[in-house]
């Protein structure tokens, strides 16, 4: 069964360091999402891509966060510099354009858990 | 604006008890989808069910059942004869259908603990 791949699964870093997360969506899925889930909360959207273009990054803290999907396939989310409040699970999800229009369903990866010390 | 409220933060039940997880949503759209996801300790969000706003039929899948009521904007989830493996955080989510690619809006989740 096709899966959304994410790495690393766990990352511990010190405050002020740079950190990057990678996501490979299900093959053929044009839409890719990065969500942040703080402990005890529901996931919140950070950025949405349609192919290589950003559709919505209104909730992305652009002073320290950046995201790219250069070839419209895999994606990288970067944080520089990391702050204590960035400790969270970073979830990647994908959907095909047609599937999203029909069902709205997203497929999630296992997430990358970040701890900032 | 879309909003999902899960008022129950944590629930504990004894194995074999039935348990209902509440979900109330807000949207101005007439066409939307509602979802339930399960998040076990491993962290991955596992899809459980999707419900179209036009379909108010209740659904049963094994020990799981869902009660969708547009009149009260609720989409509640019941687990019958709960098992220890049901212990997880459960999220209700809402998606606007018409735009085709609107991301899911999640509630804050309900942590279910099933005690043997």
Interface residues (C-beta under 8 A of the other chain):
Chain A: X31 X33 X35 X40 X41 X42 X43 X44 X45 X48 X50 X55 X56 X89 X91 X93 X95 X97 X100 X101 X103 X104 X105 X106 X107 X108 X109 X110 X111 X113
Chain B: X4 X6 X32 X33 X35 X37 X42 X43 X44 X45 X47 X50 X91 X93 X95 X96 X97 X100 X101 X102 X103 X104 X106 X107 X108 X109
